[in-house]
Amino acid sequence: MIFYFSGTGNSLYVAKKISETQGERLVSVACEFDRKDTVFEYEFREKELLGFVFPVYAWGPPGIVIDFISKLRISGGKPYVFSVCTCGDDEGYATRLLQKALTKAGLPVDSAFTVIMPNNYIIGFDVDSKDVESEKLRKAEEKLQIINSVISNRQKGVFDLIPGRLPGLKTAIVNPLFNRFARNTKSFYATEECTGCGICEKVCPMHTITVKDKPVWGKACTQCLACIHRCPVHAIQYGKATVRKGRYVHPDII
């Protein structure tokens, strides 16, 4: 079983490629929360795959992923546990935070990986050029072959990560500030180009968007930016930070 969370499709693509190769069931973390369960219980066979694929937000895992793990209950045999994080440049110590949560849940990680994917956090940066995007996607395919080989052989102790420069500073200081102050919806708005199509409401994993004539945001937000990137007319903005910025959705994810 492979659990994933994804906003613009990078992590979903990675999860799908692993799922297809391994013949494993793919499960959306966001959809599991729709069940309103207080705990999430699953039974595993010995050495069955238990994977977590997630994007890196401000050098840490999305809060919804950590919340899901805190409510996870596993029975049966001991699964082979792995994680894959996707990021635009480096992950900081995002995997360490995930490992800490999984260890607390009694699920130590056997192997873990970082996959560089095209940038999508246009509040702080812009999207990559088409050349850079294409090169990142090409290298990601090569990395996925390595990951699938490790997983197929149930290799343990393979930690192919990309922490980058000053990972401790980024994850210990920037990530908590991001989770405390940046995960709000006050700056989201829709311009006159909005057609009221409702796509933003459908793709929001937190169900925080309601579309009447135009979208209205509630309080819950992970900063996945799916609403911004998936708007077909580029009508959704976040203050002035995203104006005149590009938009990105993984080319193989609709």
Phi, psi and omega in degrees: 000134181237118178266138180220156169226138184205142177256307183249011170103350181298308181289326176297318179298313179300314180298319180295319180296319178291317180300316181294317180292319185271349182066037183251152177290140180252130185229128178280125176299318180299318180292326177298322179293336178296340180288345179064022179286148177278334173224157179243111186252133179218147178250135182236151170274163177301128178066012172294149183286135171229103185243153177229120180239126188206154174276160177263125178245111180053046175064034174206166176289154174302143181303325181296329179289316178295321178298319180297314181297324180295339181254009184276134177230121183246135176231172181091216180282170179278118180281163170273116187258128177221161175223151174224122174252146177247142181204164182283328182221302179210162186258354189062227176248037180302318180296325178298320178295320177295316179301318180300316180294319181290321177298319177298329179275004180080027184229074179299142184280130179277320178208154183211153187216154170244135175238121176284130180227168180302142183290141178225359182274080188278002171288324180258333184225195171240169176292160177289157172296161181299325178294314179295318178302313181297320180292320178297318180294324179294314181292329178297322178298319178295318180295322180295328176296318178295314181300313181296326177294315179298315182294316181302323181270002180052041179290139179251153176080015177265109181238086183266081189246162179232082183288334181076193181278143177049049184298323180296318179297315182297312185283324184281332184248307184292316183298313177298323178294320178299312182294330182276320189246331188271340183274061177231168186247007188298331185267355178286140174201163178246135180279181180295343179288346182302133179258358182070029186291335177089002180298319181300320178296321182289325186270350182290117182290341181264357182054041183264353183255132173237127181255122171251263168278320177224163180292143174236132183263137171277206184264329185287135181199140175256353186067034177286337178065020177300321181299320180290309188288330184267356176295121186291342181245011178055041184272343185267133180230164175236095186056222176266353189295330186256357179296133181066015173268160178283177177232152183215132167224138181307130187300338180260005179244124181263000000 
